[in-house]
Amino acid sequence: MTLYGHFFRSGCNDTGNCVDEERPLPPVTLLVTYPGGGTEELGPLTPAGWDSGFRTELTIPAGTPPGRIRVRYDGQPRPQRPFVLVVGAA
């Protein structure tokens, strides 16, 4: 599975009146939590390009039970909510 992150940058890109130049954030790490409690870190991932984005591959381990997989970024700025993927019939 390919995960994409977009707009991992500093600044105020949604206000239209920034004084500081927007720049990509330093490399970020995502924390993946699988059903049953296992975890995996993805990264560091370096935001770049016009959208200050990145992409990474996530391979769900064989035998992972159905349920929710949480993909979390806990850096700054804080996201409004974690990403949640549903695997199988949850």
N, C-alpha and C positions, 0 to 999 in steps of 0.2 A: 504494500500500500504506500502511495506517495503522499506525504504531508507537505503542504505549502504554508508559509507564513508571509504575510504582507504588511507593509507599513510599520516595521520595527524601526522607528526613527525618533529622534528627539525633535522638539519643536511643537508648533501649534498648527499643524497642517489643516485643521478643520475650522479655523477662525478667520483666515484671510488677512490678518494683520500682524503677522510675525515680525519681530524685530531681529531675532537670531536666525541664522541660516539653519535649515533642517539638515541633519546628518544621520546616517544609519547608526543604530545602537552598536555598542561593542558586541562581540560574539555572545550568543544566548544558548542556554541549555534547556531542553524540554524534559519534563519528568512524566513518564508513562506509568500508569498504575493499572494492572490487569485484574480481572475478576479473580478473587482468591487472595489478593494482596500483593502479588509479585510486582516488582518495579523494574524500570529500565530508564537510563538516561540517554537522551539523544543529543549529541553536540560535542563540542561547541559548534554552533551554526552561525555563519557570518552573514548578516543582512547586507545586501548590495543591490545595485541597479536602480532603475527609476522608481520602483516601488519599495525599496529598502527591504527586499524579500529574501527568502531562502527556500530550499526544498530539501527533503530528506526522506529516506525510505524507512518504513516500519514493517518488520516481519513479525506477525503475530505467532508466538510459539505454538507448535503442535500441542494439542491437548488442552489448549486454553478453553475453559468452560464458557458457555454463553453468558453474556452479561455486558456491563458497561466498561469501556476502557476510557480512562481519563487521561487527557494530554494537557499538561499544565505548564505554564510559564510563570514563574514567581518573581521575575526580576522587576525592574523599573522601566517604563511606567507600568503600573499594575493593570492587567486586563480586567474587563468588567466581569468575566466569568470564564471558567475553564472550558476547553473543548471537550465534548463527550462523544465517543464513538460507540455504537451498539454492535456487538458481535453475536451472531446467532439470534435465536429467539429469546428476547429478554422480557 
